[in-house]
Amino acid sequence: MRTHTCGELSAQHVGQRVELCGWAQNTRVLSNTLVFVQLRDAFGSVQLLAEHDRMPAFTEQKRLLELLSSDSLIGVSGTVIKRPASMVKGESQAREIELLVDCVKVLNHAKPLPFNPHVKANLPSEDVRLANRHLDLRRSELQNNIRVRSKATMTIRQFMDNNGFVDIETPVLFKSTPEGAREFLVPTRIDPGACYALPQSPQQFKQMLMAAGFDRYYQIARCFRDEDLRADRQPEFTQVDIEMSFVSKEDIQNVLEGLIQRVWSQIKGIEIKAPFRRITFAEATSKYGSDKPDTRFGLEIVQTPQLTADVHTIAEVLVIPSGAQSFSTKELAPFADLIRTSQANGESKVRNKRMHKIGDQGTTGISKATLFARWLQGDNARLPELLDSISAQPGDLVFVSERSSRVTPANTTLGRLRTLAAKLLQEKGMLDISADRFDFLWVEEFPLFTRIVDDDKAQLSATHHPFTAPAKDDLPLLYTDPAKVHGQHYDLVLNGVELGGGSIRVHDPEVQEHIFKNILCLSPQVQASFGHLVTALGHGCPPHGGIALGLDRLVAILTDSASLRDVIAFPKSANGRDLLMHAPASATPEQLAEYGIAVRKTPPAH
């Protein structure tokens, strides 16, 4: 139907006869003898010229072009000609030429569109666009995103193949296991009441593949989690899944750094330096208030043990230089709201989360209940000494927080305040962060187990997953004081976003059983659900480890997209629905009966 695409035509095709197909846009009838049409396909666009003196049956063809609705499909033939120099604008080669048309055929007349995907200023709500995703995908931004995703995926496959990895598919129909998030269940007619579960990750399968002797495995894996959605979450997502035998964490990190370098070079033309910076979990959470810190700017949190005598309390401050002068009362409102609503890391049980403005005449926000007031003990003459100890000056904005040392932090109040401050300072032009700055880093030495309750006797849970190996030096503590054990877990972080996480795995079946039974206190039934893995570990499974890299999030960063929905061809909406295909949909009574399922109209009370 065509000899060329719109995007490949250039000045070197001048004088050639070509046939093109594409969507007609912006028909402009300049006179009774002259018509211009913009023709677009997946590869670019070109201007069509229909001229009375040089087009057979011009009257009929002109009438056909005039009746074209936006985004109708046409096929055209004609001769490539050079545009007048005065009409050439922009750098695209296609703008140097146009097609002198001698024949137009309508391939598919488009009915009125719900919206015009090519006019960004008039785009409807996201739900409307998701319900018409086939139209939304015509937008140049989404076309580019999906093509970048394709190129990134191919780059990853080539890199992994060149480094001796075997691409192995693992089952999508798995079984329910208590690894973390809520799962999607798939009923089956095999046994009444029996269900498969869609895998949250191929974690157990890839460990079994190491026991099977494949040594280097990877997969572009589809994963599923039935959890509450946010801008950075989808119920079905894709990850680059990797596992290796006989390796240290440094070996795995080296592979990932090489992969990231290749992807950034191929997609963005940017050379990333390696090795990446490495910081401990303790440093990340104490300096930046996050286990996935953005290190492109300062505003570091300072621990202030001198402000508290309680051994189970961590006192810390965040100083925003000139913040008291830079932010208006209205601009400070989001900070106050965040402080008031924060309930993470045991902070909701302590009374001290405050904001202070430092001025020449004194400091605001000091009352009997505040950390500052308790330290001063009524002697305000000591205030300069206090401010000097935290490097605060008149005009600064100071945030103070206390949190429990018994609770494992992930994203503290001061960490969120730090991120908010950086965002607002950028908007005010007071903080410059280059769009081309990519601060990759590894966060390491996570606690192997986590407490989410402010109690020394609270039940421990796995920080990452229950298959993560303890640090070798901490192995004795696994049997005496497991709360102090660090794991061989590592997260890859970029500019405040977690790209992926991995670990060296437990390969000793006795250690794995001890973790299940004596530390996590899993029920016998739950322990039995992991029996296949423990058995495989006992059949000569090599030491192994791996990592999973979020492909959706990676592409979102590569394309500077605000939402994962912008880099997935057919994503779910914010509430987890497919608005295009109208899924999920109610099953028929016959289908439910076939699977032995009865639907309760009202959810049971908890």
C-alpha positions in Angstrom: 0.0 0.0 0.0 3.0 2.3 0.5 6.5 2.7 -0.8 7.8 4.9 2.0 6.8 6.2 5.4 6.2 9.9 6.1 9.2 10.0 8.5 11.8 8.7 6.1 11.2 11.3 3.3 13.9 13.9 2.9 15.5 16.2 0.3 17.2 13.2 -1.2 13.8 11.9 -2.4 13.1 15.1 -4.4 11.8 14.1 -7.8 10.8 10.6 -6.8 7.3 9.2 -7.0 6.1 7.7 -3.8 3.0 6.2 -2.2 2.1 7.0 1.4 -0.5 6.0 4.0 -1.5 7.8 7.2 -3.8 9.9 9.2 -5.0 13.2 7.6 -4.8 16.3 9.8 -5.2 20.0 9.4 -6.8 20.2 5.9 -6.4 23.8 4.7 -8.2 24.9 1.6 -6.4 28.1 0.6 -8.3 28.7 -2.7 -10.3 27.0 -5.3 -7.1 25.7 -6.8 -4.9 25.0 -3.8 -5.3 22.6 -0.8 -2.7 21.6 1.9 -3.1 18.5 4.2 -0.8 17.3 6.9 -0.3 13.5 6.7 1.0 11.6 9.8 2.0 8.1 10.3 3.9 6.3 13.1 7.3 7.5 11.8 6.6 11.2 11.1 4.6 13.7 9.1 4.8 15.4 5.7 2.8 18.1 4.1 0.6 17.2 1.1 0.0 19.7 -1.7 -3.0 19.4 -4.0 -2.8 21.9 -6.9 -5.3 22.4 -9.6 -2.9 22.6 -12.5 -0.9 19.6 -11.5 -3.5 17.1 -10.2 -5.8 15.1 -12.5 -9.5 15.2 -11.4 -8.7 18.0 -9.0 -12.3 19.0 -8.4 -13.3 15.5 -7.2 -10.1 15.1 -5.2 -10.5 18.6 -3.6 -14.0 17.7 -2.6 -12.8 14.4 -1.0 -10.1 16.3 1.0 -12.6 18.9 2.2 -14.9 16.2 3.6 -12.1 14.5 5.5 -12.7 14.4 9.3 -9.7 14.6 11.6 -7.7 11.4 11.8 -9.3 9.8 8.8 -7.0 7.3 7.1 -5.9 8.1 3.5 -3.5 6.7 0.9 -1.8 9.1 -1.5 0.6 9.0 -4.4 2.6 11.8 -5.9 6.0 13.3 -6.4 8.3 14.6 -3.7 9.2 18.3 -4.3 11.3 20.8 -2.5 9.5 23.5 -0.5 10.3 27.2 -1.1 13.2 28.2 1.2 11.0 30.9 2.7 8.5 28.2 3.9 11.1 25.9 5.5 10.9 26.1 9.3 12.4 23.9 12.0 15.2 21.3 11.8 13.3 18.3 10.6 14.3 17.1 7.1 10.7 16.5 6.3 10.1 20.2 6.5 12.4 20.8 3.5 10.0 18.8 1.2 6.4 18.2 0.5 4.4 15.8 -1.6 2.7 17.0 -4.8 -0.3 14.7 -4.8 -1.9 13.3 -7.9 -4.2 10.8 -6.3 -6.0 10.4 -2.9 -7.9 7.4 -1.6 -9.9 7.2 1.6 -8.9 4.1 3.5 -11.1 4.6 6.6 -13.3 7.6 7.3 -13.0 8.5 11.0 -16.1 9.2 13.0 -16.1 12.2 15.3 -13.4 11.6 18.0 -14.1 11.9 21.7 -11.1 14.2 21.9 -8.2 15.4 19.7 -5.1 13.6 21.0 -2.9 16.1 19.1 -4.0 19.2 21.0 -2.3 19.0 24.4 -4.0 22.1 25.8 -7.5 20.5 25.3 -6.9 17.0 26.6 -9.7 15.6 28.8 -9.3 13.9 32.1 -7.1 10.8 32.4 -10.1 8.6 32.9 -11.6 9.7 29.6 -8.3 9.1 27.9 -7.9 5.7 29.4 -11.4 4.7 28.2 -10.2 5.7 24.7 -6.6 4.5 25.1 -6.3 3.7 21.4 -6.7 7.4 20.7 -4.5 8.5 23.6 -1.7 6.4 22.4 -1.6 8.5 19.2 -0.1 11.3 21.2 3.5 11.9 20.3 4.6 11.7 24.0 3.1 8.3 24.5 4.3 7.0 21.2 7.8 8.0 22.2 7.5 6.5 25.7 6.4 3.1 24.3 9.2 3.1 21.7 11.8 4.0 24.4 10.4 1.1 26.4 10.9 -1.2 23.5 14.4 0.0 22.8 15.3 -0.2 26.5 14.0 -3.8 26.8 16.0 -4.9 23.7 19.1 -3.2 25.1 18.6 -5.2 28.4 18.1 -8.5 26.5 21.2 -8.0 24.4 23.3 -7.0 27.5 22.1 -10.0 29.5 22.7 -12.4 26.6 26.2 -11.0 26.0 27.0 -11.7 29.7 26.0 -15.4 29.7 22.5 -15.1 31.2 19.7 -17.5 30.2 16.3 -16.1 29.6 13.8 -18.5 31.3 10.1 -18.0 31.7 8.5 -19.0 35.0 4.9 -19.8 35.6 2.2 -17.2 35.9 -0.2 -19.6 37.7 1.5 -20.1 41.1 0.2 -20.7 44.6 -0.6 -18.3 47.4 2.3 -17.7 49.7 2.7 -15.1 52.5 5.5 -13.1 51.0 4.1 -9.6 51.4 1.4 -7.9 49.4 -2.1 -9.2 48.8 -2.3 -11.6 45.8 -4.7 -12.1 42.9 -6.4 -15.5 43.2 -7.4 -17.5 40.1 -10.1 -20.2 40.8 -9.8 -23.5 39.1 -12.2 -26.4 38.4 -9.4 -28.9 39.4 -10.6 -29.0 43.0 -13.5 -27.3 44.6 -12.3 -24.2 46.4 -8.8 -24.5 45.0 -7.1 -21.4 43.6 -3.9 -20.5 41.8 -2.3 -17.2 42.7 -0.7 -14.8 40.3 3.0 -14.3 41.3 4.1 -11.2 43.1 7.6 -12.0 41.7 9.4 -15.1 40.4 11.4 -15.1 43.6 11.0 -18.8 44.6 11.2 -20.0 41.0 14.5 -18.3 40.3 16.0 -19.7 43.5 14.8 -23.2 42.3 16.6 -22.5 39.0 19.8 -21.9 40.9 19.3 -25.2 42.7 18.8 -26.7 39.2 22.2 -25.4 38.1 21.4 -22.7 35.5 23.9 -20.3 37.3 22.8 -17.1 35.5 19.1 -16.5 34.9 17.1 -13.5 33.8 13.6 -12.7 32.7 11.5 -9.7 31.7 8.8 -10.9 34.2 5.2 -9.9 34.6 4.3 -9.6 38.3 1.0 -9.0 40.1 0.0 -7.4 43.4 -3.5 -6.7 44.6 -2.7 -3.6 46.6 -3.7 0.0 47.0 -2.6 2.0 44.0 -0.5 5.2 43.8 1.1 7.1 41.0 4.1 4.8 41.1 2.1 1.5 41.4 0.1 -0.8 39.1 -1.6 -4.1 39.9 0.4 -5.7 37.1 3.9 -4.6 36.4 7.1 -5.7 34.8 10.5 -6.3 36.3 13.9 -7.3 35.1 14.5 -10.3 37.2 18.0 -11.6 37.7 19.6 -14.4 39.8 23.2 -15.7 39.9 25.1 -18.5 41.6 28.5 -18.4 43.4 28.5 -14.7 43.7 29.0 -11.9 46.2 26.8 -8.8 46.4 29.6 -6.9 44.6 29.4 -9.3 41.7 25.7 -8.6 41.3 26.1 -4.9 41.7 28.8 -4.9 39.0 26.5 -6.5 36.6 23.7 -4.1 37.3 26.0 -1.1 37.0 27.1 -2.3 33.6 23.5 -2.8 32.6 22.5 0.7 33.7 25.5 2.2 31.9 24.5 0.4 28.7 20.9 1.5 28.9 21.7 5.1 29.6 24.2 5.2 26.8 21.8 3.6 24.3 18.7 5.5 25.2 19.9 8.9 26.4 23.4 9.1 25.0 24.8 9.7 28.5 27.8 8.0 29.9 27.2 7.0 33.5 30.3 6.6 35.8 30.7 3.5 37.9 31.1 2.2 40.5 28.1 3.8 42.1 28.3 5.4 45.5 27.4 3.0 48.4 25.8 4.1 51.7 24.4 2.2 54.6 20.8 2.1 55.5 21.7 3.9 58.8 23.4 6.7 56.9 20.5 7.0 54.4 17.8 7.3 57.1 19.8 9.5 59.6 21.1 12.0 57.0 18.3 12.0 54.5 15.3 10.5 56.4 14.7 8.0 53.7 15.9 4.5 52.6 15.8 5.8 49.0 17.4 9.2 49.4 17.7 11.9 46.8 21.4 13.0 47.1 21.4 15.7 44.4 21.0 18.4 47.1 22.1 18.9 50.6 19.7 19.8 53.4 21.0 17.0 55.5 19.3 16.0 58.7 21.5 16.2 61.8 21.2 13.8 64.8 21.2 15.7 68.1 21.7 13.2 71.0 22.5 16.1 73.2 18.8 17.2 73.1 17.5 14.0 74.7 18.4 11.7 77.6 16.1 8.9 76.5 18.2 6.0 75.1 15.2 4.8 73.1 14.6 8.2 71.5 16.4 9.7 68.5 16.3 13.5 68.4 17.1 15.1 65.0 16.9 18.5 63.3 16.6 19.7 59.7 17.8 23.3 59.0 16.6 25.1 55.9 19.0 28.0 55.4 17.1 31.3 55.0 13.8 29.3 55.1 12.1 31.6 57.5 12.7 34.5 55.1 12.1 32.5 51.9 8.7 31.0 52.7 5.5 32.9 53.3 2.9 31.9 55.9 0.9 30.3 53.1 3.9 28.4 51.7 4.6 27.1 55.2 1.2 25.5 55.5 2.1 22.3 53.7 5.0 21.8 56.2 2.7 22.3 59.1 0.2 19.8 57.6 2.9 17.2 57.1 4.1 17.6 60.7 0.6 17.3 62.0 -0.4 14.2 60.1 2.9 12.2 60.2 2.5 8.9 62.0 5.6 7.0 60.8 8.5 5.4 62.6 6.9 5.7 66.1 6.7 9.4 65.7 2.9 9.5 66.4 3.6 8.4 70.0 6.0 11.2 70.8 4.9 14.8 71.4 7.7 16.7 69.7 7.6 17.5 66.0 8.0 21.2 65.6 8.8 24.0 63.2 10.9 27.0 64.4 11.6 30.2 62.7 15.0 31.6 63.8 15.0 35.4 64.0 17.2 38.2 65.4 14.8 38.8 68.2 14.2 35.1 69.1 12.9 31.8 68.0 9.3 31.0 67.4 7.5 27.8 68.4 9.2 27.3 71.7 6.8 26.2 74.4 7.1 24.0 77.5 6.3 20.8 75.5 9.0 21.3 72.8 12.4 19.6 72.6 14.1 23.0 72.5 12.3 24.2 75.7 13.2 21.0 77.6 16.9 21.4 76.7 16.9 25.1 77.6 15.1 24.4 80.9 13.9 28.0 81.1 17.3 29.5 80.5 16.8 31.3 77.1 20.3 32.7 77.4 21.5 29.3 76.3 19.6 29.6 73.0 22.6 30.9 71.0 24.6 27.9 72.2 21.8 25.6 71.1 21.5 27.2 67.7 25.2 27.1 67.2 25.3 23.4 67.9 22.9 22.7 65.0 24.5 25.4 62.7 21.3 27.5 62.7 21.3 31.2 62.0 18.8 34.1 62.0 16.5 33.7 59.0 16.7 29.9 59.0 13.8 27.5 59.3 14.4 24.6 61.7 12.4 21.4 62.0 12.8 19.2 65.1 11.6 15.7 65.6 11.9 12.8 68.0 11.3 9.2 67.0 11.6 5.8 68.6 14.9 3.9 68.1 12.9 0.7 68.5 11.1 1.2 65.2 13.0 0.7 61.9 12.7 3.9 59.9 12.1 4.0 56.2 10.8 7.5 55.5 10.8 9.8 58.5 9.0 13.0 59.1 12.1 15.1 58.6 12.9 13.1 55.4 9.5 14.0 53.9 10.0 17.6 55.1 13.4 17.7 53.4 11.9 16.5 50.1 9.0 19.0 50.3 11.5 21.8 51.0 13.6 20.9 48.0 10.6 20.9 45.8 9.4 24.3 46.9 12.9 25.8 46.8 13.2 24.5 43.2 9.9 26.1 42.3 11.1 29.4 43.7 14.3 29.2 41.8 16.4 29.0 45.0 17.6 25.4 44.4 19.0 24.3 41.0 19.0 20.6 40.2 20.0 19.7 36.7 17.6 17.6 34.8 20.5 15.6 33.4 22.0 14.8 36.8 21.6 11.1 37.7 22.9 10.2 41.2 22.9 6.4 41.3 23.7 4.8 44.6 23.4 1.5 46.5 21.8 1.5 49.9 23.2 -1.5 51.9 23.3 -3.0 55.4 19.6 -3.0 55.9 18.4 -4.6 59.2 17.4 -8.2 58.3 14.3 -7.9 60.4 12.0 -4.9 61.1 9.8 -3.7 64.0 6.9 -1.5 63.1 5.7 -1.2 66.7 7.4 0.8 69.4 8.1 -2.2 71.7 11.2 -4.2 72.3 9.2 -7.4 72.5 7.2 -6.7 69.3 7.2 -9.5 66.6 9.9 -9.1 64.0 9.1 -9.2 60.3 11.4 -9.6 57.3 12.6 -6.2 56.1 13.0 -7.4 52.5 11.7 -11.0 52.2 12.3 -14.1 54.4 14.9 -15.5 52.0 17.5 -12.8 52.5 20.8 -14.1 54.0 22.2 -12.5 57.1 25.5 -10.7 57.0 28.3 -13.2 57.6 29.6 -11.4 60.7 26.1 -11.2 62.2 25.3 -14.9 61.8 25.8 -15.7 65.5 23.3 -12.9 66.4 20.7 -14.7 64.4 20.4 -17.2 67.3 20.8 -14.7 70.2 19.6 -11.2 69.2 18.1 -11.3 65.7 16.9 -7.6 65.9 20.6 -6.6 65.6 21.3 -8.7 62.4 22.0 -6.9 59.2 21.0 -8.5 55.9 22.9 -8.9 52.7 20.3 -6.7 51.0 20.9 -3.9 48.6 18.7 -1.4 46.9 19.5 0.6 43.7 18.4 4.2 44.1 18.3 7.0 41.7 17.4 10.6 42.6 15.1 9.5 45.4 13.5 6.7 43.5 14.1 3.0 44.2 14.9 1.4 40.9 15.3 -2.1 42.3 16.3 -4.3 45.2 18.0 -7.6 45.7 20.0 -9.7 48.1 22.2 -12.6 48.7 19.8 -15.5 49.6 19.8 -18.1 52.4 21.1 -21.3 50.8 21.4 -23.3 54.1 18.1 -25.1 54.7 18.6 -25.2 58.5 19.2 -21.4 58.6 16.1 -20.9 56.4 14.0 -23.1 58.7 15.3 -21.3 61.8 14.2 -17.9 60.3 10.8 -19.2 59.4 10.1 -21.0 62.7 12.0 -19.2 65.5 12.3 -15.6 64.3 9.3 -14.9 62.1 7.2 -17.4 64.0 5.4 -18.6 61.0 2.6 -21.1 61.6 3.3 -24.7 60.6 0.9 -24.3 57.7 2.7 -21.3 56.4 6.1 -23.0 56.9 4.8 -26.0 54.9 3.9 -23.7 52.0 7.7 -23.0 51.6 8.6 -26.7 51.9 9.5 -27.1 48.2 12.1 -24.3 48.6 13.6 -25.7 51.8 13.8 -29.1 50.2 15.6 -27.6 47.1 18.1 -25.8 49.3 19.0 -29.1 50.9 19.7 -30.8 47.6 23.0 -29.1 47.0 21.8 -25.6 46.2 24.8 -23.2 45.5 25.2 -19.9 47.3 23.3 -17.4 45.2 21.8 -14.0 45.0 20.0 -11.6 42.7 18.0 -8.5 42.1 14.8 -7.2 40.5 14.8 -4.0 38.6 11.4 -2.2 38.0 11.2 -1.8 34.2 8.1 0.5 34.3 9.8 2.8 36.7 13.1 2.7 34.8 11.3 3.8 31.6 9.4 6.5 33.4 12.7 8.0 34.5 14.2 7.6 31.0 11.3 9.5 29.5 10.8 11.9 32.4 7.2 10.7 32.8 5.3 11.6 35.9 3.2 8.4 36.1 3.9 4.8 35.3 0.6 4.9 33.4 2.4 7.0 30.8 4.9 4.2 30.0 2.5 1.2 29.9 0.5 0.7 26.7 -2.7 -0.4 28.5 -2.4 0.5 32.2 -5.1 0.3 34.8 -6.7 3.5 36.2 -5.9 5.0 39.6 -8.5 2.7 41.2 -7.2 -0.5 39.4 -9.8 -0.7 36.6 -9.3 -1.2 32.9 -11.6 1.5 31.5 -11.0 0.5 27.9 -11.9 -3.2 28.3 -14.3 -2.6 31.2 -12.4 -5.0 33.5 -12.8 -6.4 36.1 -16.3 -7.5 35.1 -18.9 -9.5 37.0 -18.9 -13.3 36.3 -22.1 -14.8 35.2 -24.0 -17.1 37.6 -23.2 -20.0 35.4 -19.5 -19.3 35.6 -19.6 -18.9 39.4 -21.5 -22.1 39.7 -18.9 -24.0 37.6 -16.2 -22.9 40.0 -18.2 -23.5 43.1 -18.1 -19.8 44.1 -20.8 -18.0 46.0 -20.7 -14.2 46.0 -21.5 -12.4 49.3 -23.0 -9.0 48.5 -22.0 -7.3 51.7 -18.4 -7.7 52.9 -18.1 -9.4 56.3 -17.6 -7.1 59.3 -14.1 -7.1 60.7 
